[in-house]
């Protein structure tokens, strides 16, 4: 509350009630009409009867699916309990109304629920929750183009901001409301909004603008015979004259406002009127009248749980008792005011109370405590009030000197004057130090943030560059792989296909001639060899393409390695006979491994084929194995052409790999050993070569030993 604010809040909420609880307009039966009229008849003067009829109406409308009327009745019943300060019942019905309005998709009723809930939280001084409710109401009103509710929501937001001392936010909200009202000619809300804007001008010391708005309110209120708004306008005009220290005029307007409200004894609006009469009588020096009116205001505030009003009345009662030298009472009211202002987070009132506290300590001769109170006041003033010159030091010193004149001699007064100068210098020095420290810390913080951002940016750039380099390397590998693939298709695949085509043509030609059948058989042999080479090539290409595309699924099982080796030896025997090469297997009959059997089969087939290709005729190929910890190490040794270290280093790399002709000019793709390396590593093993030119090569690889079988 401020001395010129509280009346507006209730009037706005009353306008909300009038928006929705008139005689039922939807398809209602005679019972609904009767119950509605009985509720409206009793709501002002007979609370218990009004509650009974409202509950009956809620039950009846629920049974008959008259949802809109049911929700409006729940809202009004919540309001009725709130007006009687029965908070538990009030919040129950308001929450039920909100739930039902959302459930049945009545957006305007949802808006109304949020606005009344906002007022509920205002009465509890919970401004954060009140603002949340008003903001939700505003969002819904804008979403559903409910202009009147939008204006009301802006006004209530302004009221909530005003209660917290956020003047600029309050002004902006009121101006937004006024724009909507003027643009859409919403006369029912115009007066209230003008009063709120005038209040802001009063707070900002723009009294001429405020008087213009309030005189406009008086004219509109007299035209419509609106007594409540006339009372508000007179009350607020009184506050202007009080702010201008024209206390006699202020008293006249406050008494006019009270006279207009003489029939409303006990209503919340009177709390503000009585408080203003108390404050102006305090200024006029009529402390007895001031105490009377302040206690009247306090009684109404307690009856209606208007906590902010407590603070204003406690503050002025403390000031009155300081003036009348009743310091115990002054201290008691001052403590209550400070405690409640802290609880409610009202910074502007804490500033006022710090000033009163300074005065109290000066009057009681507690100079050190007065200094502390003054520093608290000065700190609050710097933080929350801009462009306001401080007069507190001068005032404190004046009071201090006045007190000392009666107690000390001229020498002590001189010392006090020196103390004043020292105090001012000390305050200035401390202020300068604090400002310097704050600026230094702010600068350091900015530098730290900039450095941190630069570090992050550099790190991000570095990571991006690394990713680009990695992508470039991957792209190079992909390009080389692509080139290799096309090389295979263009060259290696063409050779066996050409041979098949040539020999098939010869067979065709010879079958029509008198050549002997033996020549055709010879051609068939070459044709078969070319077909086998082509099949081997296609098999490796297929396996390699699956590997590159990630379509090879690793499926490990337990199996006997010696069986796979023997099967592949049998497959290669026909080729080995052509070169008179002997396979010698030194493997035991039971060599359990845990690996992908298809991959291992490909590895062994390619290693044996490779050994045959590069072995000299009438030589041997030895296959041996040995245990090495938890792995089996298999070696394929040939006695062929061998290779130097340079070729060995390029053997398993697709980008450097070059196919070499065998000892009988056999061709190949170079993919076999690359597949071997990929498949060995996929099974968790390693592969390597030991070779010497013209003496042969030994390819060795490892596979995991089966964990379920012991040798």
N, C-alpha and C positions, 0 to 999 in steps of 0.2 A: 504493500500500500504506500502511496504517497498521499499527502493531505488533499490532493486534487484528482486522485485517480480512481479509487475503489468503486464509486457508483456506476461507472461505465460498464464494468464487467458483468454485473448482475443484469443490467438493462439489455445488454447484448444477448445474454443467455435467455432472458425472458422472451426476446424477439425470436429466438430459436424455437422455444416452446410453442409460440403462437404460429410458427410456420407449419406445424404438423399436427397439433391437437385441436382441431376444430370438429364440428359434427362429422361423423363418418361419411365419406363420399363414395367408398367402394360398395359393392353389393352386400349390404349388411341386412340382417333381419331385425325385427322389432325388438328382440331381446338385446342385441348389440347396441341399438340406438338408446334404449332405456338405460342400460348400464353406463354408457358413455355420458349421458346427460346427468345421471346421478353422481358420477365421479366428478364432473365439472362443477356441479352444484356444491359439493362438500369440500373440494380441495383447498379452498381458502380458509374456511372456518372450522371444519370438523375433520381433523387428520385421520382419526380412526375409521370413520365412515368412508372417507375417500379411499383409504387403503383397501377396505373390504370390497367396495364396488370395483376397484381397479383389478383386484385379484380375480373376482368373478368374471370380469370382462376378459382377462387374459385366458382363463380356462375355457370360456365359451368360444372365443375366437380361435383358440388352438384346435378345439374339437370340430369346428366348422370350417377350418382352413381359411380363415380370414387373416392371412399372414401379416399384411401391412398394418392393420389395426392392432393386431396382437403386439407387434414390435413397438409401435408408437406408444401403446399403453405401458409396456415394460420400461421404455425410456422415461415416460412421465412419472411412473412409480419410483424409478430410481431418483429422478429429480426431486420428487416430493420428500423422500427420505433424506436426501442431501440437504434440502432446505431446512429440515429439522435436525440436522447434524447427526443423523443416524447412519454412520458411514458404512458399516458392514452391510446393511441392507441396501444402501445406495449403490455400492460398487457391485453387489451381486446382480441387481436388476439391470444395471448399465452394461455389464459384461454379457449377460444373457441376451440383451437386446442387440448388442454388437454381433454376437455369434449368429443369431437368427437372421439379422439383416444381411450378413455375408452369405449364409446358407441359402436363403431364398432370393439372393441377388437383387436386393433393393439398394442401389448405390447411394441415393439421397438419404435414406435412413441410416446407412453406414456412416455417411459424413456427419449426420446429426449425432450419432452415438459417439464418434470420436471427439466432437466439439464439447459435448457435455462431460465426457470423461476428462477432457483437458481442464474444464472448470473444476471438476472434482479434485484433480491434482493441484490446481492453484490453491484451493482451500486448505490443502495439506502442506502448502509451500514446497511442493516437489516440482520445481519449475522445469527440470530436465524432462520428466515424463509428460508434463503438460505441453511442452513444446513439441515433443514427439507426436502426441495426439493431434495437435493443431496442424502440424506439418502433414500428417497423413490425411487429415480432412481436406487440407488445401490441395494436395496431389489428386485426391479423388474428385474434388470439385472441378479442377482443371481438366481432368481426364473425361468427365461426363458433362462438361460445359454448363455446370450449375453455377451461374454467375452470382446469385445472391449468397449462396453458401461460400463461394470463393471470397467474396468481400468480407463476410463474417469471419472466415478463417484467417484472413490477413489481419483483421482487427484484433482477434484473440491472440494471434502470434505477437502483434505489437504490444498488447497488454502484458504478455508473459515476459517479453524482453524488457519492458519498462520496469516490471517488478524487480528484475535482476540488475537494473542500472545500465543496460545496454541502450543508450539513448538513440544512437544513429540507426541501429537495427530496428528499434521501435518506430522511429520516424519513417524509415523506408517502407515498413509494413503498412503503416497507416496511409501513406501516400499511395501505395499500390491499391489499397481498399478504396480510397477516394476516387482514383482514376476509374475503377470499375463502376462505382456508384454514379459518378457524373456521366460517364459514357452511356450507361444503360438506364439512367433516370430511376434509380432505386431509392425512392424518397424515404422509405421506412428506416434506412440505415444512415441517411445523410447526416442527421444531427449528431449521432453518436460518433461518427468519424471526425466531424468538425471539432468536437470536444477533445478527442484524442490528439488531433494535430495541434490544437491550441495548447494542450498540456506540454507537448514537446517544445513549443515556442517559449513557454514559460520557463521550462528547465534550461533553455538556451539563452535566457534573458532577452528574448525578442518580444517585449511586452506589447508593443503596438500591434504587431501581427497577431498576437494571442488575443488581445482585446477585440480586434476586428472579427476574428473567427467566433468568439464567444457572443458578441452582439448579434451576429448572424444566427447563432443558435437560439438566442432569446427571441428573436423575431419569429423564427420558424416554430418554436415551441408555443409561443402565444397564439399564433395562427391555428395551430392544431390542438390548443388547450392541453398541451402535454406538461403537467405539473412537475413530473420527475425531472424532465430535461431543463425546465426553468430553474429548478433547485440546483441542478448540476452547474448550470451556467453562472448563477449567482455565487455559488461556492467557489468556482474557479476564478471568477473576476476578483473575489476577495483575496485569493492567493496572490494574484498579480500585485494588488495594492500592498499586501503584506511584504512581498518581495521588494517593493519599492519603499518600504518602511513608512508607508502611509497607513498606519495601523487603525486610525479612526474610520477611514473609508472601508478598510478590510473588515472591520467589525460590523459595519452596516450591512455589507453584502453577505457576511456569514449569518447574521441574524435573519436576513431575508430568506436565505436557503433553509434555515431551521424552521421558520414559520411555514414555508411551503410543505415541509415534511412533518408538521406537528402531529399528523394523524398516524404516523408510521413508527411510533415509539417501539424500540427494541429491534428494528430492522437493521441489517448490516450497513446500509447506506448512512445511517445516522452516526456511525462510529467516526467517519471522516469529518462530518459537520462539527461534532462535539470536540474532536481533536483540534480542528482549526480555531474554534472559539477559545480553546485552552491556550493555544500557542500565541494568539494575538493578545489575549489578556496578560500573558506572561510579558510580552513586549511592552505593553502599556503599563506594566508594573502593578497590575491588580492580581497579586499572587493567589489570593483566596479564591477569586473567580476562576483563575487558571486551574487551580487544583480541582475545583468542583467539576469543570467541564472535562478535564483530562481523565478523571475517575469515571465519569459517565461514559466517555469513549472507551475506556478500558473494560468496563463492565459489558458493553455491547460486543466488543472484540472477543472477550472470553466466551460469551454466550454463543457466538458464531464461529469460534475457533479461527479468528483472523490474526494469525501469528505476526504478520508484518506490522499490523496496527499496534501490537504489544510493544514493539521496539520504539515506534514513534512516541507513544505515550510514556513509556519508561524514560526515554531520553528527556522529554520536557519536564517530567516530574523531577528527575534528577537536577535539571537546570533550576527549577523553581526552588528546590530545597537547598541548592548551593547559595542562591540569592538570599534565602531566608536563614542561612547559617545552620540549617538542620542537616549536618553532614552525614550522620548515620543513615538517615532515610535516603539522602542523595547517593551515598555509596551503594546502598542496597539496590535501588532502581538502576543505577549505572551498570552494576555487575550483571543484573538480569538482561539489560539491553545488549551488552557486549556479548554475553553467552549466546543469546538467541540469534544475534547477527552473525556470529561465527557459525552456528548450526545451519543457518539458512544461506550462508555464503553471500551476504549482501555487502559488497565492498563499499558502495557509496555510504551506507549507514555506518560501517566501521570507521570510515574517515571522519564523519560527523562526531561519532562517539569518542574517537581519539582526541578530538578537539575539546569536547566536554570534559574528558578525563584530565586533560592538561589543566583546564581551568579549576577543576576540583582540587587537584594536588597543590596548585598555586594558592588557592584560598585556604587550604589547610596547612600551608607552610612546608609541604613536603617537596622541597626543591629538586632533589635528585630524581624522585619519581616523576615529577613534572617534566624534567628533561627527557626521561625515557618515554613518557607518553607523547611528548612533542616529536621526538625522533620517529616514533611509530606513525604519528600523523603525517610527518614530512615524507616518510617513505611511501605511504599509501597515496599521498597526493602526487608524487612524482610518477608513480606507476599508473594511476587511473584517471587523473585529471590533467588535461593538457592546456597549455597557454594560460595558466592561472597564476598570478603573482602571489607569493606567500607573504602574508602579513603576521604569521603566528609568532615569529621571533620578537617583533616589535611589541605585539600585544602582551606576550609573556613577560618581556622586560618591563613594560609599563606597569603591569600588575605587580611584578616583583618589586619595582622601585616604590610603588605606592605603599605596599606592605612594610617595606623597610623604613619609610619616612617616619613612621610612628614608633619604631623600635630601635633605630640606630642613628648615630650622629653623621655629620657631613663627611667624615673620613671614611666610614663604612660605605656610604653612598658612592663615593669616588671609587672605592675598591670594586663595588658592584658594576660601575660603568666600565672599568677596566676588564672585569670578568666578562661583561657582555661582548666587548671587542674581541677578547681572546676566544670566546665561544664562537663568535661569527667566523673568525679566522680558522678555527679548528674545524668547524662545519664545512667551510669552503675547501680547506685542505683535504678533508676526508672525501668530500664530493669529487674533488679533482682526482684524488687517488683512485676512488671507485670507478669514476668514468674512464680514467686511463687504463685501469685493469680490465674493465669490461671491453674497451676498444681493442686492447692487446689480445685478450682471449678470443674476441670475435675474429680478429685478423689471423691469429694462429689457427683457429678452427677453419677459416676459409682456406688457408694455405694447406692444412692437412687434408681437407676435402678435395682440393684441387690435385694435390700430389697423389692421393688415393685413386682419384678418378683417372689421372694420367697413367698410374701403374696398372690399373685395370684395363685401360684402353690399350696400353702397350702389350700387356699379356694377351688380350684378345686378338690384337693384330698378329702377334707372334704365333698364337695357336692357329689363326686363319692361314698364315703363311706356311706353317708346318703341314696343315691339312692340304693346302694347294700343292706343296711339294710331293706329299704322299700321293695325292690324286694324279699328279703328273707322272710319277713313277709307275703307278698302277696303269695309267693310260699307255705308257710306253710298253709295259709288259703285255697289255691287251693287244696293242698294235702288232707287236712281234709275234704274239700267239696267232693273231689273225693271218699275218704274212706266212707263218709256218704252215697254217692250215691250208691256205690257198696253194702254197708250194707243193704240199702233199697231193692235193687234188690235181694240180696242173702237171706234176711230174711223176710222182711215185705211183699214183693210181692209174696213170695213163699207160705205164709200162706193162703191167700184167694184163690190162684190158687189151692192149695192142697185140700182146702175144696170143691171147685167147682168140682174137679176131683173125690173126694171121694163120694160126694152126687150124682153126675151123675152116678157113678158106681152102687150105691145102688138102684137108681131109675131103672136103667137098669135091675138089678137082680130081684127087686121086681115085675117089669112089667111082668116077666116070671113066677112068682109064684102066689100062691093063696092068698097073703096078701091083706089086705083091702086097698081100695083107699085112706083112711084117712092117712095111713102111708106115702104114696107117696106124699100127699099134705104137710105133715110135712117136708119131705125131700126137697120139692120144696121151702118151706119157708126159710129153712136154705141156700138152693142154691141161692135164690134171695138175701138174706142178704149178702152172700159172694160176689156175683156179684156186689151189691151196694158198698160194702167196696172196692172191687177192682177198681170200677169206680171212687170212691172218691180218692183213692190212685193215680190212673193214672192221674186224673185231677190235683191234687196238684203237681205231678211230672212234668206234662206238663207246668203248670204255673211257677214252680220253674226253670225249664230248660230255659224257655224263658227269665225269669228275669236274670239268670246268663249269658246268651249269649247276653243280651242287645236287644232282639227282641221284648220286650214289649214296644209298643209305647204309650206314655201318651197322651190321647185325652180327655180333660176335657169338660163337658157339664153341663147344668143346669138340675137337676132332683129332684124328691121328694124322700127323703131318707126313708120315712115311707113306701112307696110302695115296695121298695127293701126289707126292713125288713120283711114286711108281706108276700111277695112271698117266702122268705126263710123259714119263720115259717111254711108255708103250706107244703113246701118240706120236712121238718123235722118231721112233725106230725106223720107219720107212725112209725118212730123210737121212737118218744116220747111215743107213746101208748104202745110200748113193755115194757117200764120201768115205765109206768103210771106217766109220768112227764108232767106238765102243763106249757105251754108258757104264760106269762103275758106281753103284750105290753102296755107300758104307753106313747107311742108316739102320738103326734098330727097328724092329717090327712095331714097337709101341713108342710113339713120340707125341704125347698129347699136348696140344696147344689150345689157347683161347683166343680166337680171332674170327674175322669174316672169311668164310671158306671160299666164296667167289673171288674175293680180292686176292687171297693167297694163291688160288688156282691160276689167276692171271699172272701173278708175280713169277711163279715157277715156270709156267709155259713160256713167258718171254725170256727168262734167264737161260732156259735150255735151248730155245730157238736161237738166242744170241750166241751162245757157246758153239752151237753147230755151225752157225754162219761164219765164224771167224777161226774155227779149228782147222788145222791142216788135215788133209786126208790121211786115213790110217792112224789117227791119233786117238786119245782117250778124253772122256769128260767124266770127272770125278765129282760125285755129290756126297758131302759129308756133313755131320752135325755134331754138336757138343752142347752140354748144359753149361750155362753161365749165370749162376745165381737163380733168379726167378724167370729167366728167359732161355729159349733154345736158339742157338746160333747155327744157321744153315749156310753152307758154302758150296758154290758151283765153280769148279776149276776146269779151265780148258788149256790146251797146249797149242795155241794158235799164234796169230800175228802180234798180239799184245798192243800196247800203246804207250806213248810218252806222257809226261806229266801235264803238258799243255792240253792234250786231248782229254785226259782224266778230269781236269778241272771244269771242262765244258760238258761233261758227259750227261749230267742230270738237269741241264738248263735248257728250256725250250727256246730261249732267244739265241743261244749260242750253239745249239745242237745241229750237227750236220750228219746226214746219213752216209755211211761208208759201205762200199761193196765188200762182199764176203770173199773167202778164198776161192770160190768158184763163181765169182761175179754175181753172188746173190744180192738182190736189192732189198731195201727196207725204208721205213719212214723216220726212224730215230725216236719214235714215240714209245717204244717198248720199255726202255730203261726209265723214261720219265714217268710212265705209269707205275713202274715198280717202286720208284722212290715215293710217289704220292700215296700208293696203297700201303707200303710198309709203314710210313709215318702215320697214316690213318689208323693203323692197328697198334700204334704205340711203340713201334720198333725203329731201327736204324739200318741203313744200307751203305756200304762203301766198297771200293775196288782196290785191289792190289794188282799191279800189272807191270810187265817189262816187255819191251819191244822184242818181237820174234821168239819169245819164250812162253807167252800166254798170259791169261788174266784169271783172277779169282774174284768173283762177286760174292759178298757175304752180307746176310741180313739177319735180323733178330725178330723173334715173335714172343709174346708173353706165354709162359708156361701155364697150362691149365691148373687152376687152383683146386680143382676137385679130384685130380688124379695124381698119383705119385709114381715115379719111375724107379 
